[in-house]
């Protein structure tokens, strides 16, 4: 328009400009609002201002822009690994023993920097604020897969600060006033314990939804929205079998097998629990010596039945866990997944269902079924449940420490045995730093770490009403555990091949489902297991109250998830501005391929508006949000255009 000013082509160019802007405004609501209700001349001025500097980069900015950033360590490792994966599968070669090890080397300077605070197991490091001061360093060294796990773990620890301090404050007040504060009546037969429990479930639900928004921001900052990780193509993938009846049948069979394992575990646990209840009743009636139990065609006396009831559940769980570890991978190898990310998500869903049934069943038995089957007092069952939940968190941290000690011990033994053989053969027995790293353990992925952390969150969400100090115990244990896991990444495990990842993947949906189940469990606890509602209501009233209450609980939790948008307002503005920049680049690129002449003015002769950009990428639909920080949005968008 500036070049054609005062020429016959100005009117035609202005018509083309208005038409292009109208097409743009059909797609971007914020742009449409700028011209809504204005006259043609006012709309033209608003559009001209929108597409002029400093709102958007000038043509000189486009011509002088650097179209790429320098490669960092992560980029080099990814390019090398991707190129190698096109020719052979190094992980399979390592598994089969063709090569002894394949891993990126640790960088001593970076490890020393991380050891100063992040992976340091000192008291100051344990008590440091669980913020984001190390997240970018961890991502730059280990990749997004590891970084998102520690980001999620820090977020959980921060989320537990308030739920952990409230019970402590109530206990201190209770010791001063000599009154049971947790049993203080509030309304409708509910006490302070039930109100605090409901607040904990709602609080964790809100924070889970907030983390989804927080991870979206991290995806933008780390460039994951542009990468769209598709994973590494699996050698076993057969494109001709994609979507076939055989593949669908195998995947359905996998779920059927999982259901069979779950049903067997529940039935066997219930069987041995019933046997234990019968033995307890016989002992109370002094009939233990006369007790006999019929196991199919076999009759077992009381002594052997006691042994079976005591160890049967544990043995069955161990056997089922071993069989699942054998059967599930065998079926999964035939499911024809295209890449490792899809295979990982499918495996995680099934493993979580199986693990949650095994872990949570004993606690559900103590909460709901022990008194019905064995008799006795409610307080005794609740005391057992409270002790077992606290013991779970303590043993969980201890098991992490013991596992690290075992790994270090096995690493030392492997080196010691090789050095002894070398000395017997009069060979040099000195290890180089690279050979030292080859003796470290291989990073097996984040699935097990997420599993243990989310199972622990489930205990807090489901049983904190019975164990008010569960949040505090979990908070302290997680402060210790995160430092143990960080120390493991730099001292025990080899450096993993960095993998790109969008958010925490399928775990976000699993967490949402777990909190929904926790809401239903909380309602069941207060109605069927805890006084005063347990003793005041009849069976019919309990069922009616449970049906109404759990529907209301699910509705409230769903509303809390819906109220928190997937994107923050600033993220939505950044994405919309980025789409506008892609719109410019796409249309500039099209102009070079078709030289448009308007009247007597050849547009391309008066200045090359195509500075040589690559072919434009597909533009995705933006999400309309209210605008907040426009300066931040433009600066981040300009960085994305340069990239």
N, C-alpha and C positions, 0 to 999 in steps of 0.2 A: 504493500500500500504506500509506503514511503517512497519507493522508487517510481511508482506510477502516478504520484500526485500531480495534478494538473494536466493529465493526459486523458484521452477518451477511454482508456482501459480502467480508470479508477473506479467507475461505477460498477463495471462487471466484476472487478476484483473484490469490491466491497460486497457484492451479492454472493460471491463464492465464500468470502470470509464469514458472512452472516449464516450461510447455509451450513458450513463446517461447524460453526459454534453451536448452531441449533442441534446438530447431530451429537455433539459432545455433551450438551445439556440434557439430552434424553437419557444419557448414561450416568451423569454425575449430578446428584440432587443439589449439592452445595452450589454448583455453578448455575443451576436453573433458578435457585432462589435469588441470585444476584440480579436477574433481569425480569423477574416476575412483577407484573403490574407497571412496567416502565414503557415509555414511548419508544419508537424505533430509534431515534437519535440517542436517547439516554441508554438504551440497551447496547447500541454500537459503542458508545464511550466506555461503558462498563466492560464489554468484551475486549475492547482494545487495551484497556488497563490490565485486564486479567492476563493477556498474552504478551505483555511488554515487561521489560526490566523495571524494577528489580524483582517482580513477582516470579518470573521464570528466568533461567539463564539466557543470555543473549547469544547471537550466532557466534560472536567471538569466543564466548565461553565454551560453546560446543566445539569450535575448531581447535581450541587449545586444551581441551579436557584430556586427561590421561584415562584410557579406557580399561586399565587394569591396575591392581595393586601388586606390590612385590610378593613373591611366594614366601610364606613362612614355613616353619618346620612341619606343621600339620599338612600343608599343601603338598610338600615334597613326599611325605610318607604316603599320602593318599594316592597321588599320581603313580608312585612306584608300585604300590600294592595293587591298584586297579589294572595297571599294564601287565603285571605278573599274573594276575588272576585270569586274564584272557587266555593264557597259554597253559597254565597248570594250577592245581589246587594245593597250595603249600600246607594248609592245615591238614588235609588228608595225607599228604606226604609225611608230615610229622607224626600223625597218628599211626601210620603204617610202618614207621621206622626207616623210611627212605632217607630222611634228614633227621638230625638229632634235635634241632630246635630252629625256630624262625621267629624273630622278634626285633623290634627297633631297640637300639641301645639307649640306656639311660644317659642323660646329660648331667654330669656332676654339678655344674654350676646351677642348673635349674633345680636339681634335687636338693642341693644345699640351701637354696632360697626357700623352697617349700618346707624344709626341715626347721627353718627359723621359727615358724608359728603354726603352719597348717598341719604338718605331720609330726609335730613335736609332742611327746607324751609327758610334758611337764604340767604342774598344777596350774600355772598361768595359762597354758594353752587349752587345758580342759575347761577352765572357767571363762574363756574368752567369749565375747558376744557372738552368737551364731548368725553372723551377717553374711554379706556377699563380698567381703574384701578379698577372698581368695578364689572366688568362682572363675574369674576370667583367666587367672594363672593356671588353674586346674584344667580348664577347657583348652587353653593354648598348648598344654603339655600332653594331656591324656585324651583329648577329644570330647565331643558332646555327650557321648554315652555315659562316661564316667562323671562329667561335670553336672549333668542333669540329675544324677543320683544324689550327689552331695548337695546340690541346690535344693532338692526335695527334702533331704534329711535336715538341712539347716532350717528350712521352712517349717517342718514338723516341730523341731525343738522350740522355735520362736512361738509357734502356736500353742505349745503346752505351758508357757510361762504363767498365764492367767489361771487356767484350770489347775495348775500345780500349787499356786500360792493361796487360792481360796480355801481349800481344805485345811491347810496349815494354819491360816488365820482363824478359821472356825475352831480348830482344836485348841489353839492358844486361848481364845475367848472362853471355850468350854472349861478349860482348867482353872481359869480365873473365877468364873461364875458358878462352878460346880453344878452345871446343868447340861443335859444332853442336847446340844444345839441341833444336831442333825435330825433329831426326832421332833423338833418343834413343829406344831400343827400350823399349816398355812391356810388351806381351804379345801373343801370337797374331799376330806379324808386324806389329803396329801400333806406330807411333811417337807421340811427343808431339804432332806436327802433327795427326795424325788424331783423337787424343783431344780436343785443343782445338777442332778443327773440329766434332766431334759435340756438344761442350758449347755452342758458339755457336748451332748450329741449335736445340738443345733450349732454350737460354736465350731466344732470340727467340720460339720457339713459346709458352713460358710467359708471356712478357710480352705477346704478342698476346692470349692468353686473359685475362690480367689487365686489359688495356685494355677488353675487352668489359664486364667487371665495373665498371671505373672509369667508363666512359661511361654505364652504367646509373645510377650515383650522380649523375652530372651531369644526366641526364635528369630525375631526381627534383628536384634542386635548382632547375633551370631551368624546371620545370613541363612538360616535354615529354611525360611520361606522361599528363598530363591533356589536353594539346592534341591529341595524335595527328595530326600534320600530314598533310594529305591532298593538299597541293599545290594549284596553280592549275589550274582546269579549262581544257583546251585547246579553242580554238574549232573545231578540226577533228574533235573527238570526236562520233561518231554513236551514240547509245544503241541504236538498232535493229540495229546491226551487231555489238554486243558478243557475243563467243563464237561468231560465225558461222564457217562453213567458209571463207569468203573471207579473213577476217582471220587465221585460223589458218594458212592456206596462205601468206599474205604473210609472216607472222612466220617460218614454216619456211623460206621462200625466202631470207630475210635470212641465216639461219644457213648455208644451202647456199652462198650467194654468199661468205660469210666463209670457209667451208672451201675453196672454189675459190681464193680469193686466197691463203690460207695455203699450199695445196699448190703453187700456181704459184711463190710466193716461195721455198719450200724447194727445189723442183725446179730452178729457175733458178740459185739460189745453189750448189746441188750441181753443176750442170752447169759453171758457170764455175770452181768450185773444182777439179773434175776436170781441166778444161782447163789451169788453172794448174799442177797437179801434173804433167801430161804435159810441159809446157814446161820445168819444173824438171829433170825426168829427162832430157829431150833436151839441156838445157844442160850437165848433168853428164857426158853421154856425148859431148859435142862434136858433136851432130847438130842444133843449133838451126837452121843454115842449110838443112838438108834437110827440116825439119819442115813438114808440111802438114796442115791439119785440114779435115774435110768438114762444112760447115754446110748440111745439106739438099742442095740442088742446087749449092751454091757451094763452091769449094775456096779456103781462105784460107792464106796463107803464115805463117811463124812470127812476123814482125814485127806483122802485123795481129792475129794470134791473141793475142799478148802484150798488145796494147792492149785487146782485148775482155775478156781474163781480168782485167786490172787494173781496168777501170772498169765491167764488166758488172753486177756485184752491186750497186754503188752506184746505177747508173742504173736498174736494175730496181726497187730499193727505193723510189727517188724516184717513179718512174712509178706503182707500185702504191699508194703512199701518197696520191698525188694522185687516182687513180681511186677509191680507197676513200672519200676525202673527198667525192667527188661522188656515188657510187653509194649509199653507206650512208644519208646523209640523205634521198635521194630515196625509198628503200624505207621508211625509218622514218616518213616523212610519211603513208604509206598504212596503217600498222599500227594505227591507231585507238586510241591510248592515251588514257585518260580524263583524266590530269593530267600535269603536267610532271615530277613525281617518278618516276612509273612509266616515262615515256619516257626520263628521265635514267638510271635504273638499267639499262634494256635497252641503251641506247647504251654505257654504261660497260663492261658485260660484253663486248660485241663488240669495242670499241676496245682493251680490255686484251689480249684474245687476239691481235688483229692486231699490236699494238705489241710485245708480248713476243716473238712469233716473229721480228719484224724486228730487234729489239735484241739478243736473246740468241743468235741463230743464229751470228754470227761467233765468239763466244766458245766456243760448243759445238764449232764446227769446230776451233778451235785445241786444245781440250782432248781431243777424242776422235778426230777424223778426219784431221787434218793429217799426223800421222806415218804413218798407214795409206796415205794417198793419195800423199804427197810423199816419204816416207821421212825420214831424218835422225834426230836424237837427240831423246829425250823432253825433255831439259832445255831445248833450244832452243824447243820449243813452249810449255813452261811459262813461260819467260822472256818470250816474246811475250805470253802471256795475262796474266801479272802486270803487265807494263807497260801493256797496254791497259785493264785494270781500274782501275789508278791514274789513268790518263789520263781515263777516263770521269768520275770524280768531280771532277777538276779542271776539265775542260771543261764539266761540268754547271753548276758555280758560275759559271764565266766566261760561259756562255751566258745565265744569268739576269741577270748584270750588263750584258752587251751588249744584251739585249732591253730592259732598263730605259733604257739610254742611247738606244737607237733610238726608244723611245716618247717620251722627253723631247725628243729632237731633232725628231721629227715634230710634236709639240705646239708647240714653239717656231716651227717653220717655218710652221705654219698661222696662228699669231697674227701672225707677221711679214708674211706675204703679205696678210692682211686689213688690217693697219695701213697697209701701203704703198698699197693701193688706196684706203683712206679718205683718206690724205694727198693722193693725186692728185686726188681729188674734193673736196678742201677740207672734209672732214668730221672730226668728232671721232674720234680714234683711241685713246682711252683705254678700257681694258677695266675693267668692273666686276668685283668678286670672283665674282659669279654667272656672268658670261661666261667668266672664267678657268676655273671648274670645268667649264663646258660643253665646253671644249677638252680636258679630261682624257679618258683612255681609259675605255671602259665595262668593268665587271667581268664577265668571261665565265664565272664559275662556278669551282668548285673541282676540276673533273674533271682538267684538265691538271696542276695542282699535285699532286694525289694520285697521278696516273699516274707522274710523274717520281720522286716520293719512294718509291713502292712498287717501281718498277723498280730503284732504287738499293738498297733493302733486299734485293731478289732477288740482286743481285751479291754482297752480303755473305754471305747464307745459302748461296749455291751455290759461290762461289769463294774463300772466306776461307782454305781449306786451302792453296791455291796461293799466295794473297796474304795472309799473316798480318797485314800492316799495312792491309788493306782497311778494317777496323773503325775504325782510328785516322784514316785519311784521310777516311772517311765522317763520323766524328764532328766533325772540324775543319771540313769543308766544310759540314755542316749547321748548325753554329754561325754561320757566315757567311751561309748562304742564308736562315735564318729571319729575320735582321735585314734582309736585302735585301727579302724578301717583305713584312715588316711596313712597311718604308719605302715600298714600292710602294703599299700600301693607303691610306696617308695623303697621299702626295705625287704619285703618278702616276695613280691610278685614281679615278673618281668614287665617291662613297659608294653602295654597292649597296642595293637594297630589301631589308630584312632578311627572311630566310626561316627559318621554323622547320624543325628537322630532328632526328630521333631518332638519336643516335649518329652514326657515320660512314657509315651506310647499307650499301649493297651492298659497299663496300670491305672490311668486316670479313670477309665470306665469301671475297673474292678473296685477302686476305692469308693466310687459313687454307689455301686451296688452294695458294698460292705456296710456303708453308713445307713443305707435304707434298711438292711437286715438288722442293724443295731437298733434302729428306731422301733422296729417290731419287737425285738427282744426286750427292750426296755419296758414297753407296755406289758408284755407277758410277765416280766419279773414283778412289777408292781401289783398286778392283778392276781396272779396264780402263786407267787412264791413269797411275797413280803406282806407283813401286817402294816396297816389295819385292814386293807381291802381283802386280803386272803381269808380272814376269819369272819368278816362282816357279810360278804356276799355269798349267795347260793351259787350252785354250779351254773344254773341257767342265767343268772345275772352276770356271772363272770364271763360267760361266753358272749353275751350281748355287749357288755362293757368293753371286752377285748376287741370285738369286731368294729365297734364305733371308734374306739380310741386308736387302733392301729391304722384305720383309714384316715383319721384326722392327722396322725403323726406323719404318714407318708405324704399327705397333701402339703403339710407345712414344710417338710424337707424338700419336696419337689419345688415348692415355691421359692425356697431359699436358693436353690440351684438356678432357677430361671431368672431370679432378680439380679444375679451377677452376670453381666454380659461376657461373652467369650473374648471380646477385645475391649480394651480401655478406649476412652474417647481419643486420647493422643495417638494410640496405635492405629485406630481407624482413620484418623486424619493423615497419618504418615502413609498408610496404604493407598488412600485416595489420591494423595499428591503424587505418589509413585506411579499410579495408574495414569494420571494426567501427563506425567513426563513420558511414559511409554507411548501414550497417544501422540505426543509431538514427534517422537522418534520414528514411530511407524509411518506417519504421514509424510515426514521429511524424506524417509527412505523411499516411499512410493514416488515422490516428485522426481527423483533422479532418473527413475526408470521410464517415466512418461513425461516428456517435456511438454508442458501445457502452454500454448500460445493464446493470449487473451487480446483480441483486437489486433492492434499493430505492435503490441509490446510482447517480446519473447521473455517469459519470466526467468528462464535460466540464463539468458544473456546478461541480465542485470545483476547477477550475483549467484554463486553456487550455494544454495541453501542446504546442500547435503554434505556435511563434513566428513563423510566416509564411515558412517556407523555400520555395524553388522546388521544382518536382517533382523527385523523386530521380533520380539517374543510375543506369544499370545497374551492378551490382556484379560485378567480375570475380573469378575464382578466385585467391586468394592462394597464394603458395608458402611451404610450411612450412619454417622455418629455426630454428636455435637463437637464443635471445634474447641480446642483448648490452647495448647501452646503452639501457635503458628510458626514461631521462629524455630523451635526445636524440630517441628515437622519438616520445614524447608531444608534445614541443615542436614538432617538424616537422609532426606530424599535426595539431596544433591550428592551425598556420599554414595547412595545406592546407584545413581545414574553414572557416577564416575566409575564405580566398580563394574 
